[in-house]
Amino acid sequence: MENGRYGSMGLLLTFMAGCVVGGTAGLLYAPQSGTRTRRRIADFAEDVRDKAGDVTEQATEKFQQATEQATEKFQQATEQATEKFQKAIERGRNLINV
């Protein structure tokens, strides 16, 4: 299986959407009383809401981790560039003073 642009998060969201559609269709076509069907739909909706909350929480955590990593790499690159720039200035001064 290919982890494209959205990777496993996209796969999970697609799976959850399929579950919602399939579950709802199954409940609506089941031969039960209206009250019982509505109760099952409400329970199913609550389960989906809970799972969506979990997925949102996981996505938020991954986003925060990625942001922290990107910030750290940016700071490292900035420090390295500053060091190289300072060395280049020092070399230039040494050439002028010779």
C-alpha positions as CSV (number, residue, x, y, z in Angstrom):
1,M,0.0,0.0,0.0
2,E,1.3,3.4,-0.9
3,N,1.6,6.2,1.7
4,G,0.9,9.1,-0.5
5,R,0.6,12.7,0.4
6,Y,-1.6,12.2,3.4
7,G,-0.2,8.8,4.6
8,S,-1.8,6.7,7.2
9,M,-3.9,9.6,8.5
10,G,-5.7,9.9,5.1
11,L,-6.2,6.1,5.1
12,L,-7.7,6.2,8.6
13,L,-10.1,9.1,7.7
14,T,-11.2,7.3,4.6
15,F,-11.8,4.1,6.6
16,M,-13.8,6.0,9.2
17,A,-15.9,7.7,6.5
18,G,-16.7,4.3,5.0
19,C,-17.7,3.0,8.4
20,V,-20.0,5.9,8.9
21,V,-21.7,5.5,5.5
22,G,-21.9,1.7,5.8
23,G,-23.1,1.8,9.4
24,T,-25.8,4.3,8.7
25,A,-27.1,2.4,5.6
26,G,-27.2,-0.8,7.6
27,L,-29.2,0.9,10.4
28,L,-31.6,2.6,8.1
29,Y,-32.4,-0.6,6.2
30,A,-32.6,-2.9,9.2
31,P,-36.2,-4.2,9.9
32,Q,-36.7,-2.7,13.4
33,S,-39.1,-0.2,15.0
34,G,-38.5,3.5,14.5
35,T,-37.6,4.1,18.1
36,R,-35.1,1.4,18.2
37,T,-33.5,2.4,14.9
38,R,-33.2,6.1,16.1
39,R,-31.6,4.9,19.3
40,R,-29.1,2.8,17.4
41,I,-28.3,5.7,15.1
42,A,-27.8,8.0,18.1
43,D,-25.4,5.4,19.7
44,F,-23.6,5.0,16.4
45,A,-23.3,8.8,16.0
46,E,-21.9,9.0,19.5
47,D,-19.3,6.3,18.8
48,V,-18.3,8.1,15.6
49,R,-18.0,11.4,17.4
50,D,-15.7,9.8,20.0
51,K,-13.5,8.2,17.4
52,A,-13.3,11.4,15.4
53,G,-12.2,13.1,18.6
54,D,-9.5,10.5,19.0
55,V,-8.3,11.0,15.4
56,T,-8.3,14.8,15.9
57,E,-6.3,14.5,19.1
58,Q,-3.7,12.2,17.4
59,A,-3.5,14.6,14.4
60,T,-3.0,17.5,16.7
61,E,-0.2,15.7,18.5
62,K,1.5,14.8,15.3
63,F,1.2,18.3,14.0
64,Q,2.8,19.7,17.2
65,Q,5.6,17.2,17.0
66,A,6.3,18.2,13.4
67,T,6.2,21.8,14.3
68,E,8.7,21.3,17.1
69,Q,11.0,19.4,14.8
70,A,10.8,22.0,12.1
71,T,11.5,24.8,14.5
72,E,14.5,23.0,15.9
73,K,15.9,22.3,12.5
74,F,15.3,25.9,11.5
75,Q,17.1,27.1,14.6
76,Q,20.1,24.8,13.9
77,A,20.3,26.0,10.3
78,T,20.2,29.6,11.4
79,E,23.0,29.0,13.9
80,Q,25.1,27.3,11.3
81,A,24.5,30.1,8.8
82,T,25.4,32.7,11.4
83,E,28.6,30.9,12.3
84,K,29.7,30.6,8.6
85,F,28.8,34.2,8.1
86,Q,30.9,35.3,11.1
87,K,33.8,33.2,9.8
88,A,33.6,34.7,6.4
89,I,33.6,38.2,8.0
90,E,36.7,37.3,10.0
91,R,38.5,36.0,6.9
92,G,37.7,39.2,5.1
93,R,39.0,41.3,7.9
94,N,42.2,39.2,8.0
95,L,42.7,39.7,4.2
96,I,42.3,43.5,4.6
97,N,44.7,43.6,7.5
98,V,47.5,41.7,5.7
